[in-house]
Amino acid sequence: MTRFDIDVLIFGGGAAGLWLLDELTRRGADSVLLEAGRLGSGQTVASQGIIHGGLKYSFSGIVSASARAIADMPDRWRRCLEGAAEPDLSATRLRSPHCYLWATRSVKSRLSLRAASAGLRVRPMRLDDDERPEVLRDCPGLVMRLDEQVIAPESFVKALADRNPHRLVRIDPDRLKVERRHAGPDVTSIVAAGPGDACTFEFHPRSVVLAAGEGNAALRRAMGLPDQAMQRRPLHMVVVRGALPRFCGHCTDGARTRVTITSDEDAQGRTVWQVGGQVSEDGVEMDQQALVRHARAELEATLPGVVGSDAAWSTYRVDRAEARTADGRRPEHAHVAQDGNVMTAWPTKLALVPDLVDRICGMLPALDGGGDPERQAIEIASDVVRPEVAPPPWECDLTWTHVD
Ligand SMILES: Cc1cc2nc3c(=O)[nH]c(=O)nc-3n(C[C@H](O)[C@H](O)[C@H](O)COP(=O)(O)OP(=O)(O)OC[C@H]3O[C@@H](n4cnc5c(N)ncnc54)[C@H](O)[C@@H]3O)c2cc1C
């Protein structure tokens, strides 16, 4: 067993853990990230990849605390995605440079679109008929363009992971041993083993950050911390594959987003739509067949005639893991809980990850700032199993159906 005395030990290689690892490494901290499965395999790779700027939280006409918290994020991401700021994420693939917003005939729908435009940093631009994308050409109501970028999340995870490959370690989460200081919550040592008969490490970290999404609940139990800090909000997402246009956008209806569509290409070059918004909330109580029928009706109502009868449909379930709120709704901000030298982090949104990382760095004890890559202990271990990046949902084992 090899012993490592390090500054920060991070659990979880989704957006939060990987961005934090990169930030800490650039600040000269000796950090290691432990991943139980595939990188981004919880929410990040299953997400729609929209770098929200708050519009989604303003359809009621009120600029909420969530909208204010997220307002600076699109600019920050944009600079990283262009390679003009750290972390350089220029290797990330963009699904789209912007999203469209459209309203249905309902008055509620049109009003919400107008109301949402007020008071935001990234404002939607009203489009004339000839500026509309083909898919919204015959839309009876307002059509707007919103400069919120949409990333392909698995390429973002890979771009971040490739910056620090030697600090990523795949572990078996069931073979973790945690030692704590007798009086107080501080963790003094963690023994982690790789999968199968891969090597075992003994870490003595100054700080531990749990950034494992829904895995944080079990990790908090393993660290002897109360595990009621987290809530799960389930989604049942829809995927449609076929002769579809590439398109990213939200159809609004009152304060809710009726459908949110993001699109990409699968490994065979076919267009795939990921459908979220209210449809994926409604779908939680439905089985796959019922949800596909519901989603088809919603798409026909919001984008008539666009999805043909030859389209293949599927669904997947995924929980959003967040800090617990009193009413069980989405938290307004990214959240970090501190228990001694252990921090538990949930970004709430992919877009809020940079803000989450700022918060964590502000709470960590001052770092050595040595910045000497030679000093980075984990790089010398040769028999480490490195985690892979998770594939997008439509490349996983889904059951596809056709609807008459
Ligand atoms: C369907 C869906 C769509 C979304 N769309 C958007 C969007 O368009 N825009 C937006 O801003 N946000 C979106 N979100 C929210 C966003 O995806 C999440 O807030 C964000 O990805 C969470 O990142 P994370 O790193 O905290 O967690 P995760 O992405 O869940 O990563 C956790 C990682 O920890 C690992 N892990 C688990 N247990 C352990 C353990 N015991 N030890 C070590 N590692 C462990 C997992 O394998 C995983 O790699 C969406 C969420 C969902 C579910």
The ligand as an SDF file (V2000), in Angstrom:
LIG
                    3D

 53 58  0  0  0  0  0  0  0  0999 V2000
  -31.4180   15.1680  -17.4010 C   0  0  0  0  0  0  0  0  0  0  0  0
  -30.6590   16.3390  -16.8540 C   0  0  0  0  0  0  0  0  0  0  0  0
  -30.4940   17.4730  -17.6400 C   0  0  0  0  0  0  0  0  0  0  0  0
  -29.7740   18.5680  -17.1480 C   0  0  0  0  0  0  0  0  0  0  0  0
  -29.5630   19.6200  -17.9810 N   0  0  0  0  0  0  0  0  0  0  0  0
  -28.8480   20.6740  -17.5390 C   0  0  0  0  0  0  0  0  0  0  0  0
  -28.5800   21.7640  -18.4270 C   0  0  0  0  0  0  0  0  0  0  0  0
  -28.9730   21.7550  -19.5980 O   0  0  0  0  0  0  0  0  0  0  0  0
  -27.8650   22.8040  -17.9280 N   0  0  0  0  0  0  0  0  0  0  0  0
  -27.4150   22.8470  -16.6370 C   0  0  0  0  0  0  0  0  0  0  0  0
  -26.7800   23.8390  -16.2570 O   0  0  0  0  0  0  0  0  0  0  0  0
  -27.6280   21.8020  -15.7830 N   0  0  0  0  0  0  0  0  0  0  0  0
  -28.3130   20.7180  -16.2020 C   0  0  0  0  0  0  0  0  0  0  0  0
  -28.5150   19.6510  -15.3820 N   0  0  0  0  0  0  0  0  0  0  0  0
  -27.9040   19.6540  -14.0410 C   0  0  0  0  0  0  0  0  0  0  0  0
  -26.4310   19.2380  -14.1430 C   0  0  0  0  0  0  0  0  0  0  0  0
  -26.2980   18.1270  -15.0140 O   0  0  0  0  0  0  0  0  0  0  0  0
  -25.8580   18.8660  -12.7700 C   0  0  0  0  0  0  0  0  0  0  0  0
  -26.0910   19.9210  -11.8550 O   0  0  0  0  0  0  0  0  0  0  0  0
  -24.3450   18.6360  -12.8280 C   0  0  0  0  0  0  0  0  0  0  0  0
  -23.9860   17.8650  -13.9480 O   0  0  0  0  0  0  0  0  0  0  0  0
  -23.9010   17.9150  -11.5520 C   0  0  0  0  0  0  0  0  0  0  0  0
  -22.5290   17.6390  -11.6670 O   0  0  0  0  0  0  0  0  0  0  0  0
  -21.7640   16.8500  -10.5040 P   0  0  0  0  0  0  0  0  0  0  0  0
  -20.3400   16.7890  -10.9170 O   0  0  0  0  0  0  0  0  0  0  0  0
  -22.0910   17.4680   -9.1860 O   0  0  0  0  0  0  0  0  0  0  0  0
  -22.4360   15.4160  -10.4330 O   0  0  0  0  0  0  0  0  0  0  0  0
  -22.4650   14.1830  -11.4540 P   0  0  0  0  0  0  0  0  0  0  0  0
  -22.4430   14.6320  -12.8520 O   0  0  0  0  0  0  0  0  0  0  0  0
  -23.6270   13.3680  -11.0070 O   0  0  0  0  0  0  0  0  0  0  0  0
  -21.0960   13.4220  -11.2000 O   0  0  0  0  0  0  0  0  0  0  0  0
  -20.8690   12.6450  -10.0500 C   0  0  0  0  0  0  0  0  0  0  0  0
  -19.6920   11.7300  -10.2980 C   0  0  0  0  0  0  0  0  0  0  0  0
  -19.3690   11.0840   -9.0540 O   0  0  0  0  0  0  0  0  0  0  0  0
  -19.1500    9.7020   -9.2990 C   0  0  0  0  0  0  0  0  0  0  0  0
  -19.4130    8.9840   -8.0320 N   0  0  0  0  0  0  0  0  0  0  0  0
  -20.5950    8.5880   -7.5090 C   0  0  0  0  0  0  0  0  0  0  0  0
  -20.3920    7.9590   -6.3200 N   0  0  0  0  0  0  0  0  0  0  0  0
  -19.0620    7.9710   -6.0840 C   0  0  0  0  0  0  0  0  0  0  0  0
  -18.2150    7.4990   -5.0200 C   0  0  0  0  0  0  0  0  0  0  0  0
  -18.7310    6.8680   -3.9690 N   0  0  0  0  0  0  0  0  0  0  0  0
  -16.8940    7.6800   -5.1190 N   0  0  0  0  0  0  0  0  0  0  0  0
  -16.3450    8.3190   -6.1870 C   0  0  0  0  0  0  0  0  0  0  0  0
  -17.0780    8.7830   -7.2350 N   0  0  0  0  0  0  0  0  0  0  0  0
  -18.4260    8.6290   -7.1730 C   0  0  0  0  0  0  0  0  0  0  0  0
  -20.1290    9.3770  -10.4360 C   0  0  0  0  0  0  0  0  0  0  0  0
  -19.7570    8.1840  -11.1090 O   0  0  0  0  0  0  0  0  0  0  0  0
  -19.9880   10.6110  -11.3070 C   0  0  0  0  0  0  0  0  0  0  0  0
  -18.9220   10.5140  -12.2070 O   0  0  0  0  0  0  0  0  0  0  0  0
  -29.2350   18.5540  -15.8330 C   0  0  0  0  0  0  0  0  0  0  0  0
  -29.4150   17.4190  -15.0320 C   0  0  0  0  0  0  0  0  0  0  0  0
  -30.1010   16.3130  -15.5270 C   0  0  0  0  0  0  0  0  0  0  0  0
  -30.2640   15.1180  -14.6560 C   0  0  0  0  0  0  0  0  0  0  0  0
  1  2  1  0
  2  3  1  0
  2 52  2  0
  3  4  2  0
  4  5  1  0
  4 50  1  0
  5  6  2  0
  6  7  1  0
  6 13  1  0
  7  8  2  0
  7  9  1  0
  9 10  1  0
 10 11  2  0
 10 12  1  0
 12 13  2  0
 13 14  1  0
 14 15  1  0
 14 50  1  0
 15 16  1  0
 16 17  1  0
 16 18  1  0
 18 19  1  0
 18 20  1  0
 20 21  1  0
 20 22  1  0
 22 23  1  0
 23 24  1  0
 24 25  2  0
 24 26  1  0
 24 27  1  0
 27 28  1  0
 28 29  2  0
 28 30  1  0
 28 31  1  0
 31 32  1  0
 32 33  1  0
 33 34  1  0
 33 48  1  0
 34 35  1  0
 35 36  1  0
 35 46  1  0
 36 37  1  0
 36 45  1  0
 37 38  2  0
 38 39  1  0
 39 40  1  0
 39 45  2  0
 40 41  1  0
 40 42  2  0
 42 43  1  0
 43 44  2  0
 44 45  1  0
 46 47  1  0
 46 48  1  0
 48 49  1  0
 50 51  2  0
 51 52  1  0
 52 53  1  0
M  END
$$$$
